[in-house]
Structures are given as structure tokens and as C-alpha cells.
Amino acid sequence: MPTAHRIHNFSAGPCTLPLPVLQQIQAELIDFNGNGMSVVEMSHRSKPVVEVHERALQSVRDLLAVPDTHHVLFLGGGATFQFGMLPLNLLHGGQKADYTHSGAWAKKAIADAKAAGGDIRLAFDGTEHAYTTLPNPATQSSSPESVYYHLTSNETIGGLQWKDFPRVDAPLVADMSSDFLSRPIDWSRFGLVYAGAQKNIGPAGVCVVIISDELLQQCNGQQVNYLNYANHVKGESMLNTPPVFQIYAVGLVLDWLKSHGGVAWAQQAAAKRSGVLYDVIAKSGGFYRCPVDERYRSSMNVVFRLPDETLEATFIKSAAAQGLDGLKGHRSVGGCRASVYNAMPQAGAEALAHFMHDFAASHG
């Protein structure tokens, strides 16, 4: 079989996946562990699939040191589904919650919380600064009787990331889709974390939800079956047929991450990958410009602009011709964006940095 042609994929999601994981999926897809059929054909109640499922859940728990006070779930629908499921479970009867408005994804979470009937207070609104900065976490507080304080840990579109988290009275709830498993989590402060897999740990179609006993006890149980967190905890993420293939792939990615040193390695690698790109931007004499406050620049999604949109289009096209793909910024903001998730090799970041340097030299 000829060697596969692989490029460096800087897409914001679905993300690049580790090549060894893709090769293992390829090798096992037709006959999983000698069972004579694919994992995607097996009953989700069969012993092989249950073992895959339980191993993946345990890997999340191991990698993030999730305590027994929190439950790990694999749910369908992605993080967007959680925008509504969260308030439906916890903000019944018009209960209060605090939300930070840091950009496009936070805006969607806020809209669904309001639609679900919650009493929502904006603890921070970045509209005035075009979502390019965040507040000092030490200045944040939760409102009286707030059930939770919600934030988006990393804005994928805007390239904005909380480097530390507020210490407030209410439990923290976070959409961590695009920086999940790239740094440790202090579970004494978090009541619920959710993350769509396709940004950093696997293919699209599954969402990791980690919920504390404290918040689970506040679910009123009046939602239809699938929308109730308590039912999923009771059913051990198998309330219905789960997205088996996605969970299988996530489990392999988590094994790969463990083999590299886990979250501690991921955090160091993320800083190194993004660092070489921010260094090129800083040394470009203004040819490249990152609009994000330096204190809160994402280590996952590096956004930048060139002097004009024509040059940006040329940059994106030329980069793709060099095997550097997925660099077009989100349609809502334009510009360029390099997503350097856990599976992006340092060589990919270095290749992009060299290309950026040469492009600026020839077009500046």
C-alpha cells in the first residue's frame, strides 16, 4: 500500500487527528479485535463495545484527574446541544445564572439560556472591545442566588482564551470545546464542563460532559428523557445508542495523549506551537497583526490579519499549495486562523512559521 499523502491541517474543526490513531482505525475498521466485524456494526451493549466505552470514560477521568464527585458522560449533539440542555436542567422556574459574553460561541450559549427561560446576568460583555480581551479573573463575581457562572474557555473564532478562571461563589460551568485536554482543570471550582470532541480530541458527533454531584442534584427531572442529565448518569452514557465510532476514536486519541505525557505534555506543546506563530507575527514589522490582547491570546487558535484582504486570499491559496491547509478565518470575521490542537505536530507549526516569514519577505 502506498504511503498516504498527508498535509498539515490547521482547520478549526473537525480537527487534525494523530496519524497513528488513523492508522489503527484503518487496521481495525473491518475486523475489530478478531470479532469478524467492525466496531461500527456491533451492538452498543456487546462486551467489546462496552469495554471501549468504559475505557474511554476512564481515560478522560485519568487524564484530567476527575474526582469521584463528578460524573463523565459521552453525549450526542455536540457542544451546541449543551447550550440548551444546560439551562433546561438547571434554570427551571426562572432561576439565575451568570454568563460571560466573550465572542461568537458565548453569544450562542447566552441566547439559548434565555430561550430556556433562565434569568441571565452578563458578568462580562466584550462587545465594546470587539471580543478581543477578557476581564481580570480576580474582578469577577457571581450574582446572589446564581446557580452557576458560565464561560467559554477558548473562543475558537476569535482566538481568545481564559488563562486563569474566576473564583466566584457559584460553580463554574465552561464550554471547553476548543481547549479541552490541553491544560489541567481545578475541579473544586467547576460544577460542569462540556466539550465537543471535534475541536481537539476526535471526530464530530460526540460531546464530553463532566458534571458534579452538586449540580446534578439541582436537575429538576422534568425534561423529556434524553434532555435530563440525571438519566444519562444513571444510564452510564448509554441511555440510548451512543455514537459508538466517535467514542471509539476518542478513546484512541486519549490513549495517544497518555503515551505522550498526558495533559502536562499537551499544555507545554500548545505553548510551544502557538509561540512560534505569535513570534513570527511580533517580528513581522506589522505585516501580520493579531487583534487579540496579548494577555489572552489563544494557544489553540492563532488569528491574524495581513495588510489587506487581497493579500490574505493570496496567503491562504499559496499556503494550501505548500500543504498548509485550513488557514482561512471564520466567515464571520475574515482574516486568517491557524488552529494548533493537540495532534498538530510541532513540525506543522514550524512549517507554517517558515512560510509566514518567507511570505512577508516577498510581499511586504
TIFIMI-944107 format. One line per 8 residues: for each residue y, z negated, x negated of N, C-alpha, C. Coordinates in steps of 0.2 Angstrom, whole numbers, plus 5000, padded with zeros to 4 digits. Layout:
N
Y,Z,X,Y,Z,X,Y,Z,X; ...
END
This chain:
364
4994,5000,4996,5000,5000,5000,5006,5000,4996; 5011,5005,4997,5017,5005,4993,5021,4999,4993; 5025,4997,4988,5030,4991,4989,5035,4992,4994; 5036,4987,4998,5041,4988,5003,5048,4989,5000; 5052,4993,5004,5059,4994,5002,5063,4988,5005; 5066,4984,5001,5070,4978,5003,5077,4978,5001; 5082,4977,5005,5089,4976,5004,5091,4969,5004; 5097,4968,5003,5100,4961,5004,5103,4961,5011
5101,4957,5015,5103,4957,5022,5108,4951,5023; 5114,4952,5024,5119,4947,5025,5121,4946,5032; 5117,4949,5036,5118,4948,5044,5119,4941,5046; 5123,4939,5051,5124,4933,5053,5118,4930,5058; 5114,4935,5060,5108,4933,5064,5106,4939,5069; 5100,4940,5069,5094,4937,5065,5095,4937,5058; 5093,4932,5055,5094,4931,5048,5089,4934,5043; 5090,4934,5037,5085,4936,5032,5080,4931,5032
5074,4933,5031,5068,4928,5030,5065,4929,5023; 5062,4924,5021,5059,4924,5014,5053,4929,5014; 5053,4933,5009,5048,4938,5008,5041,4936,5008; 5040,4930,5005,5033,4928,5006,5031,4926,5013; 5035,4924,5017,5034,4922,5024,5032,4929,5028; 5036,4934,5027,5035,4940,5030,5028,4943,5028; 5027,4942,5021,5020,4945,5019,5014,4941,5022; 5015,4934,5023,5010,4930,5026,5009,4932,5033
5015,4933,5037,5014,4935,5044,5010,4942,5044; 5012,4947,5039,5009,4953,5039,5001,4953,5038; 5000,4948,5034,4992,4947,5032,4989,4944,5038; 4992,4940,5042,4988,4936,5047,4989,4939,5054; 4993,4944,5054,4995,4946,5061,4989,4948,5065; 4985,4952,5062,4979,4955,5066,4973,4950,5067; 4972,4946,5062,4967,4941,5062,4969,4935,5059; 4971,4930,5063,4974,4923,5061,4968,4919,5059
4968,4917,5053,4963,4912,5050,4956,4913,5052; 4954,4920,5052,4947,4921,5054,4945,4921,5061; 4950,4920,5066,4948,4919,5073,4947,4926,5076; 4948,4931,5073,4947,4938,5076,4952,4941,5080; 4958,4937,5081,4963,4939,5085,4970,4937,5082; 4975,4939,5084,4982,4937,5082,4984,4931,5085; 4988,4927,5082,4991,4921,5084,4995,4922,5091; 4998,4928,5091,5002,4930,5097,4997,4932,5103
4991,4932,5102,4986,4933,5108,4983,4927,5110; 4983,4922,5106,4980,4916,5108,4983,4911,5113; 4979,4908,5117,4982,4903,5122,4986,4898,5118; 4991,4896,5121,4995,4891,5118,4992,4884,5118; 4987,4883,5122,4983,4877,5122,4977,4877,5118; 4976,4883,5114,4970,4883,5110,4971,4879,5104; 4966,4877,5100,4966,4872,5095,4970,4875,5089; 4969,4882,5087,4973,4885,5082,4981,4885,5083
4983,4886,5089,4990,4887,5091,4993,4880,5091; 4989,4875,5094,4992,4868,5095,4993,4865,5087; 4988,4867,5083,4989,4865,5076,4995,4868,5073; 4997,4874,5074,5003,4877,5072,5009,4874,5074; 5009,4873,5081,5014,4870,5084,5016,4863,5082; 5011,4859,5081,5011,4852,5079,5014,4852,5071; 5011,4856,5067,5013,4856,5060,5020,4858,5060; 5023,4863,5064,5030,4865,5063,5034,4859,5066
5032,4856,5071,5036,4850,5073,5037,4845,5068; 5031,4843,5065,5031,4838,5059,5035,4840,5053; 5035,4847,5052,5039,4849,5046,5046,4848,5047; 5049,4849,5053,5056,4848,5055,5057,4840,5054; 5053,4836,5056,5053,4829,5056,5053,4827,5048; 5049,4830,5044,5048,4828,5037,5055,4830,5033; 5057,4837,5034,5062,4839,5030,5069,4836,5032; 5070,4834,5038,5076,4830,5040,5075,4823,5040
5070,4820,5039,5069,4813,5039,5071,4810,5046; 5068,4814,5051,5070,4812,5058,5066,4805,5060; 5069,4800,5062,5066,4794,5063,5062,4794,5070; 5058,4789,5071,5054,4788,5077,5059,4788,5084; 5065,4786,5083,5070,4785,5088,5072,4792,5091; 5070,4797,5088,5072,4804,5090,5066,4808,5091; 5066,4813,5096,5061,4817,5098,5063,4824,5096; 5058,4828,5093,5059,4835,5091,5056,4840,5096
5059,4845,5098,5057,4849,5103,5058,4857,5101; 5054,4861,5103,5055,4868,5102,5056,4871,5109; 5062,4874,5111,5063,4876,5117,5065,4884,5117; 5064,4887,5123,5066,4894,5123,5074,4895,5124; 5076,4901,5124,5083,4902,5126,5089,4901,5121; 5087,4899,5115,5092,4899,5110,5097,4893,5111; 5102,4893,5107,5107,4888,5107,5112,4889,5114; 5113,4895,5116,5117,4896,5121,5114,4893,5128
5108,4893,5128,5105,4889,5134,5106,4882,5134; 5107,4879,5128,5109,4872,5127,5116,4870,5129; 5120,4875,5129,5127,4874,5131,5127,4871,5138; 5123,4874,5142,5122,4872,5149,5117,4866,5150; 5112,4866,5147,5106,4861,5148,5109,4854,5146; 5112,4854,5141,5115,4848,5138,5119,4844,5144; 5125,4847,5146,5129,4843,5151,5125,4842,5158; 5121,4847,5160,5117,4846,5166,5113,4840,5166
5110,4838,5160,5106,4832,5159,5110,4826,5158; 5116,4826,5155,5119,4820,5153,5126,4819,5156; 5129,4824,5159,5135,4823,5163,5135,4824,5170; 5130,4821,5173,5129,4821,5180,5134,4816,5183; 5136,4818,5189,5141,4814,5193,5148,4814,5190; 5150,4819,5186,5156,4820,5183,5157,4815,5177; 5152,4813,5173,5153,4809,5168,5157,4812,5162; 5160,4808,5157,5164,4811,5152,5161,4813,5146
5163,4818,5142,5161,4819,5136,5167,4822,5132; 5167,4821,5125,5172,4824,5121,5170,4830,5117; 5174,4835,5117,5172,4842,5114,5177,4843,5109; 5175,4846,5103,5180,4849,5098,5180,4857,5099; 5186,4860,5099,5186,4867,5100,5188,4870,5093; 5183,4872,5090,5184,4875,5083,5183,4882,5082; 5181,4886,5088,5181,4893,5087,5176,4896,5093; 5174,4902,5092,5170,4905,5097,5164,4902,5100
5160,4899,5096,5154,4895,5099,5156,4889,5102; 5161,4885,5100,5163,4879,5103,5166,4881,5110; 5170,4886,5110,5173,4888,5116,5168,4889,5122; 5162,4892,5120,5157,4894,5125,5153,4887,5127; 5152,4883,5123,5149,4876,5124,5154,4872,5129; 5160,4873,5128,5165,4869,5132,5165,4872,5139; 5165,4879,5140,5165,4882,5146,5159,4880,5150; 5154,4880,5147,5148,4878,5151,5148,4871,5153
5150,4866,5149,5151,4859,5150,5155,4858,5157; 5161,4862,5157,5165,4862,5163,5162,4864,5169; 5158,4870,5168,5155,4873,5174,5149,4869,5176; 5146,4864,5172,5141,4860,5174,5144,4854,5178; 5151,4853,5178,5154,4848,5182,5156,4842,5178; 5155,4842,5171,5157,4837,5167,5165,4836,5166; 5167,4830,5165,5174,4828,5164,5175,4829,5156; 5178,4834,5154,5178,4836,5147,5185,4835,5144
5185,4831,5139,5191,4830,5135,5191,4834,5128; 5196,4837,5126,5196,4840,5120,5199,4835,5115; 5194,4833,5110,5196,4829,5105,5199,4832,5099; 5198,4839,5099,5202,4843,5094,5202,4850,5097; 5208,4853,5096,5209,4860,5098,5212,4864,5093; 5208,4869,5090,5210,4873,5084,5214,4879,5086; 5216,4880,5092,5219,4886,5095,5225,4888,5091; 5229,4883,5090,5236,4884,5087,5235,4887,5080
5230,4885,5076,5229,4887,5069,5224,4893,5069; 5222,4896,5074,5218,4902,5075,5211,4900,5072; 5209,4894,5073,5202,4891,5071,5201,4892,5064; 5206,4891,5060,5205,4891,5053,5204,4885,5049; 5205,4879,5053,5205,4872,5050,5202,4867,5055; 5200,4862,5052,5197,4856,5056,5201,4850,5055; 5200,4845,5059,5204,4839,5058,5200,4834,5053; 5204,4830,5050,5201,4825,5045,5196,4821,5050
5189,4820,5048,5185,4817,5052,5187,4810,5054; 5190,4807,5049,5192,4800,5050,5197,4799,5055; 5201,4804,5057,5206,4803,5063,5203,4804,5070; 5197,4806,5070,5194,4807,5077,5191,4801,5080; 5191,4801,5086,5189,4795,5090,5186,4798,5097; 5182,4794,5100,5179,4796,5106,5183,4793,5112; 5183,4796,5118,5187,4793,5123,5182,4787,5127; 5186,4783,5130,5182,4777,5133,5177,4780,5138
5171,4777,5139,5166,4779,5143,5163,4786,5142; 5164,4789,5136,5162,4796,5134,5154,4795,5133; 5150,4800,5136,5143,4800,5135,5141,4802,5128; 5145,4807,5125,5144,4810,5119,5150,4814,5116; 5150,4815,5110,5155,4819,5106,5152,4825,5103; 5154,4831,5106,5151,4837,5104,5155,4841,5099; 5152,4843,5094,5155,4848,5089,5150,4853,5087; 5153,4859,5084,5150,4864,5082,5150,4864,5074
5144,4862,5071,5145,4860,5064,5147,4866,5059; 5145,4872,5061,5147,4878,5057,5149,4884,5062; 5155,4886,5062,5157,4892,5066,5155,4898,5063; 5149,4901,5065,5147,4907,5062,5152,4913,5061; 5155,4914,5067,5160,4919,5067,5166,4918,5063; 5169,4912,5063,5175,4910,5059,5174,4908,5052; 5168,4906,5050,5167,4904,5043,5170,4897,5042; 5169,4893,5047,5172,4886,5047,5167,4881,5048
5167,4876,5043,5161,4871,5043,5164,4864,5042; 5161,4859,5046,5162,4852,5045,5159,4850,5039; 5162,4847,5034,5159,4845,5028,5157,4838,5029; 5160,4834,5033,5158,4827,5035,5159,4827,5042; 5156,4822,5045,5156,4821,5053,5160,4815,5055; 5163,4815,5061,5167,4809,5063,5163,4803,5064; 5166,4798,5063,5162,4791,5065,5166,4789,5071; 5163,4790,5077,5165,4788,5083,5161,4784,5087
5163,4781,5093,5159,4776,5096,5153,4780,5100; 5155,4786,5103,5150,4789,5107,5145,4793,5102; 5139,4794,5104,5134,4798,5100,5136,4805,5098; 5136,4807,5092,5137,4814,5091,5132,4819,5093; 5134,4824,5096,5130,4830,5098,5133,4836,5094; 5128,4840,5091,5130,4845,5087,5126,4852,5088; 5130,4857,5089,5127,4864,5088,5126,4865,5081; 5120,4865,5078,5120,4866,5071,5116,4873,5069
5117,4878,5074,5113,4884,5073,5114,4887,5066; 5120,4888,5064,5120,4892,5058,5121,4888,5051; 5120,4881,5052,5119,4877,5045,5113,4872,5046; 5109,4873,5051,5103,4869,5051,5098,4869,5045; 5096,4863,5043,5092,4863,5037,5095,4865,5031; 5101,4865,5031,5105,4867,5024,5108,4860,5021; 5107,4855,5025,5110,4848,5022,5107,4843,5026; 5107,4837,5024,5104,4831,5027,5108,4829,5033
5105,4825,5038,5108,4823,5044,5107,4815,5044; 5113,4812,5045,5113,4804,5046,5111,4803,5054; 5105,4802,5055,5103,4801,5062,5105,4795,5066; 5108,4790,5062,5111,4784,5065,5117,4786,5069; 5120,4792,5067,5126,4794,5071,5125,4800,5076; 5119,4803,5076,5118,4809,5080,5113,4807,5086; 5115,4808,5092,5111,4807,5098,5107,4814,5099; 5110,4820,5098,5107,4826,5099,5109,4831,5094
5105,4835,5092,5106,4841,5088,5102,4847,5091; 5105,4853,5091,5102,4859,5093,5103,4864,5089; 5099,4869,5088,5100,4875,5083,5095,4880,5085; 5098,4886,5086,5095,4892,5087,5092,4894,5081; 5085,4896,5081,5082,4897,5074,5084,4903,5070; 5087,4908,5074,5088,4915,5071,5094,4915,5066; 5098,4910,5065,5103,4909,5061,5101,4907,5054; 5095,4903,5053,5094,4900,5047,5086,4899,5046
5082,4899,5051,5075,4896,5049,5070,4901,5053; 5071,4906,5056,5066,4910,5059,5069,4916,5063; 5064,4919,5067,5066,4924,5071,5069,4922,5078; 5073,4926,5081,5076,4924,5088,5071,4922,5093; 5073,4918,5097,5068,4916,5103,5066,4909,5104; 5068,4905,5099,5066,4898,5100,5072,4894,5097; 5073,4888,5100,5079,4883,5098,5076,4876,5097; 5078,4873,5091,5076,4867,5090,5080,4862,5093
5078,4857,5096,5082,4852,5099,5079,4845,5097; 5083,4841,5095,5081,4834,5092,5086,4829,5096; 5083,4825,5100,5086,4821,5105,5084,4813,5104; 5089,4809,5104,5087,4802,5103,5085,4799,5110; 5081,4793,5109,5079,4789,5115,5085,4787,5119; 5091,4785,5116,5097,4783,5119,5099,4788,5124; 5100,4794,5122,5102,4800,5126,5097,4802,5131; 5090,4802,5129,5085,4804,5134,5085,4799,5140
5086,4793,5139,5086,4788,5144,5092,4789,5149; 5097,4793,5147,5103,4795,5152,5102,4801,5156; 5096,4805,5154,5095,4810,5158,5093,4808,5166; 5096,4811,5170,5095,4808,5177,5089,4811,5181; 5086,4816,5178,5079,4818,5180,5080,4822,5187; 5086,4825,5189,5087,4828,5195,5087,4836,5194; 5087,4838,5187,5087,4845,5186,5080,4848,5188; 5080,4855,5189,5074,4858,5190,5069,4857,5184
5063,4858,5185,5058,4856,5180,5060,4858,5172; 5061,4864,5171,5062,4867,5164,5069,4864,5161; 5074,4862,5165,5080,4860,5163,5081,4853,5161; 5075,4849,5162,5075,4842,5161,5072,4840,5154; 5076,4838,5149,5074,4836,5143,5068,4831,5143; 5068,4826,5148,5063,4821,5148,5056,4825,5149; 5056,4830,5153,5050,4834,5155,5047,4837,5148; 5052,4840,5144,5049,4843,5138,5047,4838,5133
5050,4832,5133,5047,4827,5128,5040,4825,5131; 5040,4824,5137,5033,4822,5140,5028,4827,5138; 5030,4833,5139,5025,4839,5138,5024,4841,5131; 5028,4837,5126,5027,4839,5119,5029,4846,5117; 5034,4849,5121,5037,4855,5120,5032,4861,5123; 5027,4859,5127,5023,4863,5130,5023,4863,5137; 5029,4861,5140,5030,4861,5147,5028,4868,5150; 5029,4873,5147,5027,4880,5149,5025,4883,5143
5023,4890,5143,5020,4893,5137,5026,4894,5132; 5026,4891,5127,5031,4891,5122,5032,4898,5118; 5037,4899,5115,5037,4906,5111,5033,4905,5104; 5026,4906,5105,5022,4905,5100,5023,4908,5093; 5024,4915,5094,5026,4918,5087,5032,4915,5084; 5037,4914,5087,5043,4912,5084,5042,4905,5081; 5038,4900,5084,5036,4894,5081,5032,4894,5075; 5027,4899,5076,5023,4900,5070,5027,4903,5064
5032,4907,5065,5036,4910,5060,5040,4904,5057; 5043,4900,5061,5047,4895,5059,5043,4890,5055; 5037,4889,5057,5033,4884,5053,5032,4887,5046; 5031,4893,5045,5030,4896,5039,5036,4896,5034; 5042,4897,5038,5048,4896,5034,5049,4889,5032; 5048,4884,5036,5048,4877,5034,5044,4875,5028; 5038,4878,5028,5033,4877,5023,5036,4880,5016; 5039,4886,5017,5043,4889,5011,5048,4884,5008
5052,4882,5013,5058,4877,5011,5055,4871,5008; 5050,4868,5010,5047,4862,5007,5045,4864,5000; 5042,4870,4999,5040,4872,4992,5045,4873,4987; 5051,4874,4990,5057,4875,4985,5061,4868,4984; 5059,4863,4987,5063,4857,4986,5066,4854,4992; 5065,4857,4998,5067,4854,5004,5075,4855,5005; 5078,4850,5009,5085,4851,5011,5089,4849,5005; 5087,4845,5000,5091,4844,4994,5092,4850,4991
5087,4854,4990,5087,4861,4986,5092,4865,4990; 5091,4866,4997,5094,4870,5001,5102,4869,5001; 5104,4863,5001,5111,4861,5000,5114,4863,4994; 5111,4862,4988,5113,4865,4982,5113,4872,4981; 5108,4875,4984,5108,4883,4984,5113,4886,4988; 5115,4883,4994,5120,4885,4998,5127,4885,4994; 5128,4879,4991,5134,4879,4987,5135,4884,4982; 5129,4885,4979,5130,4890,4973,5131,4897,4976
5127,4899,4981,5128,4906,4983,5135,4907,4986; 5137,4903,4990,5144,4904,4993,5149,4903,4988; 5148,4899,4983,5153,4898,4977,5154,4904,4973; 5149,4908,4972,5151,4914,4968,5155,4919,4972; 5154,4919,4979,5158,4924,4983,5165,4921,4983; 5166,4915,4985,5173,4912,4985,5176,4912,4978; 5173,4912,4973,5176,4913,4966,5179,4920,4965; 5175,4925,4968,5177,4932,4967,5184,4933,4971
5184,4930,4977,5189,4930,4982,5196,4927,4978; 5195,4921,4976,5200,4917,4972,5203,4921,4966; 5199,4925,4963,5201,4928,4957,5203,4936,4958; 5203,4938,4964,5204,4945,4965,5212,4947,4966; 5216,4942,4964,5223,4943,4964,5226,4945,4971; 5223,4942,4976,5225,4944,4983,5222,4950,4987; 5217,4953,4983,5214,4959,4986,5209,4957,4991; 5206,4951,4990,5202,4948,4995,5205,4942,4998
5205,4941,5004,5208,4935,5007,5204,4931,5012; 5202,4925,5011,5199,4921,5015,5204,4917,5020; 5204,4918,5026,5209,4914,5030,5208,4907,5032; 5202,4905,5030,5199,4898,5031,5202,4893,5026; 5204,4887,5029,5206,4881,5025,5201,4880,5020; 5203,4880,5013,5198,4879,5008,5194,4872,5009; 5196,4867,5012,5193,4861,5013,5187,4862,5018; 5187,4867,5022,5182,4868,5027,5179,4875,5027
5179,4878,5022,5175,4885,5021,5168,4884,5021; 5165,4888,5025,5158,4888,5026,5154,4889,5020; 5148,4886,5019,5144,4888,5014,5138,4892,5016; 5138,4894,5023,5134,4899,5026,5137,4905,5028; 5143,4906,5030,5146,4912,5032,5153,4913,5029; 5153,4917,5024,5159,4918,5020,5163,4924,5023; 5169,4922,5026,5173,4928,5029,5178,4929,5025; 5180,4936,5025,5186,4938,5021,5189,4944,5023
5195,4946,5021,5198,4952,5023,5200,4956,5017; 5201,4962,5018,5204,4966,5012,5211,4968,5014; 5215,4972,5010,5222,4973,5012,5223,4977,5018; 5218,4981,5021,5219,4985,5027,5212,4986,5030; 5212,4988,5036,5205,4990,5040,5202,4996,5037; 5206,5001,5034,5203,5007,5032,5199,5005,5025; 5202,5001,5021,5198,4998,5015,5192,4994,5017; 5193,4990,5022,5187,4986,5025,5181,4991,5027
5183,4996,5030,5177,5001,5033,5174,5004,5027; 5178,5006,5022,5175,5009,5016,5171,5004,5012; 5173,4998,5011,5170,4992,5008,5163,4992,5011; 5163,4991,5018,5156,4990,5021,5152,4996,5020; 5154,5002,5021,5150,5008,5020,5147,5008,5013; 5152,5007,5008,5150,5008,5001,5145,5002,4999; 5146,4996,5002,5141,4991,5001,5134,4992,5003; 5134,4995,5010,5127,4997,5013,5124,5002,5008
5127,5006,5006,5124,5012,5001,5121,5009,4995; 5124,5003,4993,5121,4999,4987,5116,4994,4989; 5113,4994,4996,5108,4989,4998,5111,4983,5000; 5117,4982,5001,5121,4976,5003,5123,4977,5011; 5119,4975,5015,5120,4976,5022,5122,4970,5026; 5125,4972,5032,5126,4967,5037,5133,4963,5035; 5138,4967,5032,5144,4963,5030,5150,4965,5035; 5149,4968,5040,5154,4969,5045,5155,4963,5049
5162,4960,5049,5164,4954,5053,5162,4955,5060; 5162,4950,5064,5161,4950,5071,5166,4954,5074; 5164,4957,5079,5168,4962,5083,5175,4959,5086; 5174,4952,5087,5180,4949,5090,5185,4947,5085; 5184,4947,5078,5189,4945,5073,5189,4951,5068; 5185,4955,5067,5185,4960,5062,5184,4958,5055; 5186,4961,5050,5185,4959,5043,5178,4960,5041; 5177,4956,5036,5170,4956,5033,5167,4949,5033
5161,4948,5033,5157,4942,5033,5151,4943,5029; 5149,4938,5025,5143,4938,5021,5140,4931,5023; 5134,4932,5027,5130,4926,5028,5125,4925,5023; 5125,4919,5020,5121,4917,5014,5116,4911,5016; 5112,4912,5021,5107,4907,5023,5102,4905,5018; 5098,4900,5020,5093,4898,5015,5089,4903,5012; 5087,4908,5015,5082,4913,5012,5086,4918,5008; 5092,4918,5008,5096,4923,5004,5095,4921,4997
5092,4925,4993,5091,4923,4985,5098,4923,4982; 5098,4919,4977,5104,4919,4973,5106,4926,4970; 5101,4930,4969,5102,4937,4966,5106,4941,4971; 5105,4940,4978,5108,4943,4983,5116,4942,4983; 5117,4935,4982,5124,4933,4982,5128,4936,4975; 5124,4936,4970,5127,4938,4963,5128,4946,4964; 5123,4949,4967,5124,4957,4968,5130,4958,4972; 5131,4954,4977,5137,4956,4981,5144,4954,4977
5143,4948,4974,5149,4946,4970,5151,4952,4965; 5146,4955,4961,5147,4960,4957,5150,4966,4960; 5148,4968,4966,5150,4974,4970,5157,4972,4972; 5159,4966,4974,5166,4965,4976,5171,4965,4970; 5169,4963,4965,5173,4963,4959,5174,4971,4957; 5169,4975,4957,5170,4982,4955,5174,4986,4960; 5173,4984,4966,5176,4987,4972,5184,4986,4971; 5185,4980,4970,5193,4978,4969,5196,4981,4963
5192,4982,4958,5194,4985,4952,5196,4992,4953; 5192,4996,4957,5193,5003,4958,5197,5005,4964; 5199,5000,4968,5203,5001,4974,5209,4997,4975; 5210,4992,4970,5216,4988,4970,5222,4991,4968
END
